[in-house]
């Protein structure tokens, strides 16, 4: 980022952290107590390799060329034959651990000799470790030979030095989960995980995982502590998830299905990410709801409106022909999925989906009050028909939920005009406006909401940012945030987007928080440097 690029981040932090009671409205207008929140989308490696604390990449061997060109089930893995061991390795799918997780590896060790054979994983740009900290390892194993096969689990530095190790044993029988705790002796920013079979035999392996015990709030299957804390320190009033374009996906087969992201990890179904990588669903709807509760923010899930992104299939031009629609014959079932989401969040433990929430460890309801339907969708007759079906069902069965509609990807134009007309026709309580514009636009539109009709739908500014990272961009955005406050009776919610970006893995050039495996920025101690490629800050360090 260029010099002084951190000004916006500081302004955003200050605005998010301002208590509602301390905010005052111009000319006596009330300000929404939920005004400033955050938008989370798995873009820029925000989830896997980012906020989700899993340290093993491609832990279940589900990477594929459709996720990213050149990827395959063994991407990020290396087959090891050490000490002159003779062995072979293959990817199998005949009898998987679960149908939603179809691939696993079969390791066949003929002669282990001194060391054995197995697998090595270097994580996401290396595995960051801190001396003396505890890391939980787990693997699902199934023995295909009669005698038990001893396993050796190691953490190594880049030169191959073993930092810590522990033995395990795969026993005869069906799939079994093996666990161990590893404590490295030294700090290492780019370690690797190694699992070796040190005896003769045939063993199937799947779901190899390594988690720091010190996750955010020490949650199992939890979040990276320092990155989650950086978000918590913003004091957001709400969290929108799982994203924007990610929610309605690249075609019908890529719609984000919340039901496939809850339950035991080995039963969740990962899929290709619309941003050209893979999402494991380890960070799923339960974890999103739990994070919201942990930081005192209201959950705001967004579901597809029965249609995919209009840019599906590479039609990267708004107004293209890529929008695909859930068949009307399937809309009843799809609508029930959305209703079930409310039950999962708020239902009693005696209800089917409330029971599933309780089984995951949260008997108490999550207190869901907002649900977004649709994201930047092209206002086609097919979209409007499906949106109305979903909206009517929600209004009948859950009048306590505020439904948020969508009015296209920009601050004006055909989709914007038709979206607003449609929302007014249905009396939708709130609509989601998006815009990424120049600093001049933000300065020129400071009075945008002054003339909005207060009797019609309220506004959620779900995604906004100026294109660039100079002082001018920061000031334009900060000034615009004061206009949102001034019109807080109309603008009920607002969230800058995107939230997170991992250095070296970005698909979007304007982001609020940049991070590596060992640093997070910005903080209140932010400083700036004209030579920096990102926001500079006094780093927090999970592994260093």
C-alpha positions in Angstrom: 0.0 0.0 0.0 1.1 3.6 -0.6 2.0 6.0 2.1 -0.8 6.9 4.6 -2.9 4.0 3.2 -3.7 3.0 6.7 -5.9 6.1 7.4 -9.0 4.4 6.2 -8.4 1.3 8.3 -8.0 3.5 11.4 -11.2 5.4 10.5 -13.1 2.2 10.0 -11.8 0.8 13.3 -12.8 4.0 15.1 -16.3 3.9 13.6 -16.9 0.3 14.3 -15.6 0.7 17.9 -17.8 3.7 18.7 -20.5 2.6 21.2 -24.0 3.1 19.8 -24.9 5.1 22.9 -22.1 7.6 22.1 -23.3 8.2 18.6 -25.5 11.2 17.9 -27.5 11.9 14.8 -27.6 15.1 12.9 -31.0 16.9 12.9 -32.4 14.5 15.4 -32.3 11.4 13.1 -31.9 8.1 15.0 -28.9 6.0 14.2 -29.2 2.2 13.9 -27.5 0.5 16.9 -26.3 -2.1 14.3 -24.9 0.4 11.8 -21.3 -0.8 11.4 -20.4 -4.4 11.0 -18.2 -6.6 8.9 -18.5 -8.6 5.7 -16.7 -11.9 5.6 -16.2 -13.8 2.4 -13.7 -16.6 1.6 -11.8 -14.5 -0.9 -8.0 -13.8 -0.8 -7.6 -17.1 1.2 -9.6 -15.6 4.1 -10.9 -18.9 5.4 -8.7 -21.9 4.6 -5.1 -20.8 5.2 -6.5 -17.7 7.0 -9.1 -17.3 9.7 -9.7 -21.1 9.9 -6.9 -22.4 12.1 -6.3 -25.7 10.3 -2.6 -25.8 9.4 -2.7 -28.7 6.9 -3.5 -27.9 3.3 -5.7 -30.3 1.3 -6.1 -32.4 4.4 -8.7 -34.7 2.8 -7.2 -35.1 -0.7 -10.1 -33.3 -2.4 -8.2 -30.7 -4.4 -9.0 -31.0 -8.1 -8.2 -29.2 -11.4 -11.6 -27.5 -11.3 -10.5 -25.8 -8.1 -7.4 -24.4 -9.6 -5.5 -25.2 -12.8 -2.9 -28.0 -12.2 -4.3 -29.1 -8.8 -5.0 -32.7 -8.0 -5.7 -34.8 -4.8 -2.0 -34.8 -3.9 -1.4 -31.1 -4.3 0.6 -29.8 -1.3 1.6 -33.4 -0.4 4.9 -35.1 -0.9 5.4 -38.9 -0.9 8.4 -39.8 1.3 10.5 -43.0 1.2 13.2 -42.6 3.8 16.1 -44.8 4.8 15.8 -46.9 1.6 12.2 -47.9 2.3 10.3 -49.6 -0.5 6.7 -48.4 -0.7 4.0 -47.0 -3.0 1.2 -44.5 -2.7 -2.1 -44.1 -4.5 -5.3 -42.0 -4.3 -8.4 -44.2 -3.9 -12.1 -43.6 -3.8 -13.7 -47.1 -3.7 -14.7 -47.2 0.0 -14.3 -43.7 1.5 -14.6 -42.5 5.0 -17.8 -40.7 3.9 -19.5 -40.1 0.6 -19.1 -36.3 1.0 -15.3 -36.9 1.3 -14.6 -39.4 -1.4 -10.8 -39.4 -1.7 -8.2 -41.0 0.5 -4.7 -42.3 0.1 -3.5 -45.9 0.4 0.0 -46.4 1.6 1.6 -49.7 0.9 4.9 -50.4 2.7 6.8 -53.4 1.6 10.1 -52.8 3.5 10.3 -49.9 5.9 14.1 -50.4 6.6 15.4 -47.8 9.0 12.8 -45.0 8.7 9.7 -45.9 6.7 7.5 -44.2 4.1 4.7 -41.7 4.2 3.5 -38.2 3.5 4.7 -34.7 4.1 2.6 -31.5 4.1 3.9 -27.9 4.2 0.6 -26.3 4.9 -0.3 -22.9 3.5 3.1 -21.3 2.8 4.6 -23.3 5.6 3.2 -24.4 9.0 3.9 -21.7 11.7 4.9 -23.1 15.0 5.8 -21.6 18.4 8.1 -23.2 20.8 6.3 -24.8 23.8 2.8 -24.5 22.3 0.7 -27.5 21.9 -0.7 -28.7 18.5 -3.4 -31.3 18.1 -2.9 -33.9 15.4 -5.5 -36.3 14.1 -5.9 -38.7 11.2 -8.4 -41.3 10.1 -6.8 -44.6 9.4 -8.0 -48.0 8.2 -5.7 -51.0 8.1 -5.8 -53.2 5.0 -3.3 -55.8 6.3 -3.6 -58.2 9.3 -0.9 -56.8 11.6 -0.9 -53.4 13.2 1.1 -50.7 11.4 3.2 -48.3 13.6 3.0 -44.6 12.6 5.4 -41.8 13.4 4.1 -38.3 13.4 6.7 -35.5 13.2 7.0 -31.7 12.8 10.1 -30.7 10.9 11.8 -27.5 10.0 12.7 -26.6 6.4 16.1 -28.4 6.7 14.4 -31.6 7.9 15.3 -31.4 11.5 12.7 -33.0 13.7 11.2 -30.5 16.1 8.9 -33.0 17.9 7.5 -36.4 17.2 5.1 -39.0 18.6 4.2 -42.6 17.8 0.8 -43.9 16.9 -0.5 -47.3 15.8 -3.1 -48.2 13.1 -5.0 -51.2 14.3 -7.0 -53.8 12.4 -10.5 -52.8 11.5 -12.5 -50.1 9.8 -11.9 -46.4 9.8 -10.6 -45.2 13.2 -9.5 -41.7 14.3 -6.1 -41.5 15.8 -5.0 -38.4 17.9 -1.8 -37.0 19.3 -0.5 -33.8 20.8 2.7 -32.3 19.5 4.9 -29.7 21.3 7.8 -28.3 19.2 11.0 -27.4 21.0 11.7 -24.4 18.8 9.8 -21.7 17.0 9.5 -22.1 13.2 7.7 -20.0 10.6 7.7 -22.6 7.9 7.5 -26.1 9.3 6.1 -29.3 7.8 4.0 -32.2 9.0 5.3 -35.7 8.3 3.5 -39.0 8.9 5.5 -42.1 8.3 4.5 -45.8 8.4 7.5 -47.5 10.1 6.3 -51.1 9.7 5.3 -53.3 6.9 1.6 -53.2 5.8 -1.2 -51.4 3.9 -3.0 -48.5 5.5 -5.6 -46.0 4.2 -5.3 -42.4 5.5 -7.7 -39.5 5.3 -8.4 -36.2 7.1 -4.9 -35.5 8.3 -5.2 -32.4 10.5 -3.0 -30.2 12.7 -4.6 -27.5 14.9 -3.1 -25.1 17.5 -4.7 -25.7 20.8 -4.7 -21.9 21.3 -7.5 -21.0 18.9 -9.7 -18.0 19.4 -11.5 -18.7 22.7 -9.8 -22.1 22.6 -12.6 -23.5 20.4 -12.0 -27.0 18.9 -12.0 -26.7 15.1 -11.6 -23.1 15.9 -10.2 -19.8 14.4 -6.7 -18.4 14.2 -6.5 -16.5 17.5 -4.7 -13.4 16.5 -6.7 -12.9 13.2 -10.0 -13.5 15.0 -9.0 -11.1 17.7 -8.2 -8.4 15.2 -11.7 -8.7 13.9 -13.1 -8.7 17.4 -11.2 -5.6 18.2 -13.3 -3.7 15.6 -16.4 -4.4 17.8 -18.6 -5.1 14.8 -22.3 -5.0 15.5 -22.9 -7.8 12.9 -21.1 -10.3 10.7 -22.3 -11.0 7.2 -21.3 -14.5 5.9 -20.4 -16.6 4.0 -19.8 -13.9 1.4 -21.1 -12.2 -1.7 -20.5 -14.0 -5.0 -19.4 -17.0 -3.0 -23.0 -17.4 -1.7 -24.7 -17.8 -5.0 -21.7 -19.4 -6.7 -20.5 -20.2 -10.2 -23.5 -22.2 -11.5 -26.1 -24.2 -9.7 -23.6 -26.9 -8.7 -21.6 -24.3 -6.9 -24.4 -22.7 -4.8 -23.2 -22.4 -1.2 -25.2 -25.1 0.7 -25.1 -24.4 4.4 -26.3 -27.9 5.3 -23.1 -29.4 3.8 -21.0 -27.2 6.2 -22.4 -28.4 9.5 -21.9 -31.7 11.4 -18.8 -33.8 11.8 -15.9 -32.6 9.7 -15.4 -35.8 7.8 -19.0 -35.6 6.7 -18.9 -32.0 5.4 -18.6 -31.5 1.7 -16.0 -29.2 0.3 -16.2 -27.6 -3.1 -14.4 -25.3 -5.6 -14.3 -21.7 -4.5 -15.6 -19.2 -7.0 -12.3 -17.3 -6.4 -10.2 -20.1 -8.0 -9.2 -22.3 -5.1 -10.8 -24.8 -2.7 -13.0 -24.4 0.4 -13.1 -27.3 2.8 -16.2 -26.2 4.8 -14.2 -26.7 8.0 -15.2 -23.1 8.7 -18.9 -23.7 8.3 -22.2 -22.3 9.5 -21.8 -23.5 13.1 -18.4 -21.9 13.4 -19.8 -18.6 11.8 -22.6 -18.5 14.3 -20.3 -19.3 17.2 -17.8 -16.6 16.2 -20.6 -14.0 16.0 -21.6 -15.0 19.6 -18.1 -14.9 20.8 -17.5 -11.3 19.6 -21.0 -10.0 20.5 -22.1 -9.5 16.9 -25.4 -10.3 15.3 -25.2 -13.1 12.6 -26.3 -12.1 9.1 -26.2 -15.1 6.8 -26.8 -14.6 3.1 -28.4 -17.4 1.0 -28.8 -17.6 -2.8 -32.2 -16.5 -4.1 -32.6 -19.7 -6.1 -30.3 -18.4 -8.8 -26.5 -18.5 -9.4 -24.3 -15.5 -10.1 -25.1 -13.9 -13.4 -21.4 -14.1 -14.1 -21.4 -17.9 -13.9 -19.3 -19.7 -16.5 -16.8 -16.9 -16.9 -19.4 -14.3 -18.1 -17.5 -11.6 -16.2 -19.7 -8.8 -17.4 -22.6 -7.5 -15.5 -25.7 -8.1 -17.5 -24.3 -11.3 -19.0 -26.2 -14.5 -19.7 -24.7 -16.7 -17.0 -27.5 -16.7 -14.4 -28.8 -20.2 -13.8 -32.0 -20.9 -11.9 -33.1 -23.7 -9.5 -35.9 -25.5 -11.4 -39.3 -24.5 -10.1 -40.0 -28.1 -9.3 -37.1 -28.0 -6.8 -37.9 -24.6 -5.3 -40.1 -26.1 -2.5 -37.2 -28.2 -1.3 -34.8 -25.2 -1.6 -37.1 -23.0 0.2 -37.3 -25.5 3.0 -33.5 -25.4 3.2 -33.7 -21.7 3.9 -36.4 -22.2 6.5 -34.3 -25.0 8.1 -31.5 -22.5 8.5 -33.6 -20.4 10.8 -34.5 -23.5 12.7 -30.9 -24.5 13.0 -30.0 -21.0 14.4 -33.1 -20.4 16.6 -35.1 -23.6 17.0 -35.5 -25.5 20.3 -33.5 -28.7 20.8 -36.7 -30.6 20.3 -36.8 -29.5 16.6 -34.9 -31.5 14.0 -32.3 -28.8 13.2 -32.2 -27.4 16.7 -31.2 -30.8 17.8 -28.4 -30.8 15.3 -27.2 -27.5 16.6 -27.3 -28.9 20.2 -25.4 -32.0 19.1 -22.7 -29.7 17.8 -22.3 -28.3 21.3 -24.7 -25.3 21.4 -28.2 -26.1 22.9 -29.0 -22.4 23.3 -30.3 -20.7 20.2 -28.0 -18.3 18.4 -30.6 -15.5 18.2 -30.7 -15.0 14.4 -32.6 -11.8 13.4 -31.3 -11.1 9.9 -31.3 -13.2 6.7 -30.1 -11.9 3.3 -31.7 -13.4 0.2 -29.7 -12.9 -2.9 -26.5 -11.1 -3.8 -26.1 -8.5 -6.6 -28.5 -10.5 -8.7 -29.5 -9.5 -12.2 -33.2 -8.6 -11.9 -34.6 -11.2 -14.3 -38.2 -12.5 -14.2 -36.8 -15.8 -13.1 -34.9 -14.2 -10.2 -38.0 -12.2 -9.1 -40.2 -15.3 -9.1 -37.8 -17.3 -6.9 -37.1 -14.4 -4.6 -40.8 -13.9 -4.0 -41.2 -17.6 -3.2 -38.5 -17.4 -0.6 -39.6 -14.0 0.8 -43.2 -15.1 1.1 -42.3 -18.3 2.9 -40.0 -16.4 5.4 -42.7 -13.8 6.0 -45.3 -16.5 6.7 -43.2 -18.7 8.9 -40.7 -16.3 10.5 -42.1 -12.8 10.7 -39.5 -12.1 13.4 -36.7 -12.3 10.9 -35.7 -9.1 8.9 -35.2 -10.2 5.3 -32.7 -8.3 3.3 -33.2 -8.1 -0.5 -30.8 -7.1 -3.2 -30.7 -4.3 -5.8 -27.8 -5.3 -8.0 -24.0 -4.7 -8.0 -23.9 -0.9 -8.5 -25.3 2.4 -7.1 -27.4 2.9 -10.2 -28.5 1.3 -13.5 -31.2 -1.1 -14.6 -30.7 -3.7 -11.9 -30.7 -1.0 -9.2 -33.8 0.7 -10.5 -35.7 -2.6 -11.0 -34.5 -4.0 -7.7 -35.8 -1.1 -5.8 -39.1 -1.1 -7.6 -39.5 -4.8 -6.9 -38.5 -4.4 -3.2 -41.1 -1.6 -2.8 -43.7 -3.8 -4.5 -43.2 -6.6 -2.0 -42.6 -4.2 1.0 -39.2 -5.8 1.6 -38.0 -4.3 4.9 -34.3 -3.8 3.8 -32.2 -4.0 0.6 -28.5 -4.5 0.1 -26.7 -1.9 -2.0 -23.1 -2.5 -3.3 -20.7 -0.2 -4.9 -16.9 -0.1 -5.6 -16.2 3.4 -6.9 -13.6 6.1 -7.3 -12.8 8.5 -4.4 -14.4 11.3 -6.5 -17.6 9.3 -6.5 -17.6 8.9 -2.7 -16.9 12.6 -2.2 -19.6 13.6 -4.7 -22.2 11.3 -3.2 -21.8 12.3 0.4 -25.5 13.4 0.3 -26.7 10.2 -1.4 -29.1 9.1 1.3 -30.2 12.5 2.4 -33.2 12.4 0.0 -34.1 8.7 0.4 -37.8 8.0 1.1 -37.9 7.2 4.8 -41.2 5.3 4.5 -39.7 2.6 2.1 -37.1 -0.1 2.5 -34.1 0.6 4.8 -30.6 0.1 3.3 -27.8 -2.2 4.1 -24.6 -1.0 2.4 -23.3 -4.5 2.3 -20.1 -3.9 0.2 -18.4 -0.6 -0.4 -14.8 0.6 -1.0 -12.9 3.0 -3.3 -10.5 1.5 -5.8 -7.1 2.2 -4.4 -5.1 2.7 -1.3 -3.8 6.3 -1.2 -4.6 9.0 1.4 -7.2 10.4 -1.0 -9.1 7.0 -1.1 -8.9 6.7 2.7 -10.3 10.2 3.3 -13.1 9.7 0.8 -14.2 6.5 2.5 -14.0 8.0 6.0 -16.0 11.0 4.9 -18.6 8.8 3.4 -18.9 6.9 6.6 -20.0 10.1 8.3 -22.7 10.4 5.7 -23.9 6.9 6.6 -24.1 7.9 10.2 -25.9 11.1 9.3 -28.5 9.0 7.5 -28.6 6.2 10.1 -32.3 6.2 10.1 -32.3 4.9 6.5 -28.9 3.2 6.4 -29.4 0.5 9.0 -26.3 -1.5 8.3 -22.9 -1.0 6.5 -19.8 -3.1 6.0 -16.6 -2.4 4.1 -15.5 -5.2 1.8 -13.6 -7.4 1.5 -12.4 -7.9 5.0 -9.4 -10.1 4.8 -6.5 -10.7 2.4 -3.6 -13.1 2.7 -0.4 -11.6 1.2 0.5 -13.4 -2.0 -3.0 -14.9 -2.5 -5.2 -11.9 -3.2 -7.9 -11.7 -5.9 -9.1 -8.2 -4.8 -7.0 -5.1 -4.5 -8.9 -3.2 -1.8 -9.1 -5.0 1.6 -9.3 -4.0 5.2 -6.9 -6.4 7.0 -3.9 -8.0 5.4 -2.1 -10.9 7.0 0.6 -13.6 6.6 1.0 -16.8 8.6 2.6 -14.8 11.4 1.5 -11.2 11.1 -1.8 -9.3 11.1 -2.4 -5.7 10.2 -3.7 -3.1 10.9 -3.9 -2.4 14.6 -4.3 0.8 16.6 -0.4 1.0 16.5 -0.5 1.2 12.7 2.4 3.0 11.0 2.9 3.6 7.2 5.7 3.1 4.8 5.7 4.1 1.1 7.8 1.1 0.2 5.3 -1.4 1.8 3.2 -3.7 -0.4 0.6 -3.8 2.4 -0.6 -2.0 5.5 2.2 -2.0 8.0 1.6 -2.6 11.7 3.1 -3.8 14.9 2.4 -7.5 14.2 0.7 -10.1 16.3 2.4 -13.5 16.0 0.7 -16.9 16.3 3.9 -18.7 15.5 6.7 -16.2 16.1 
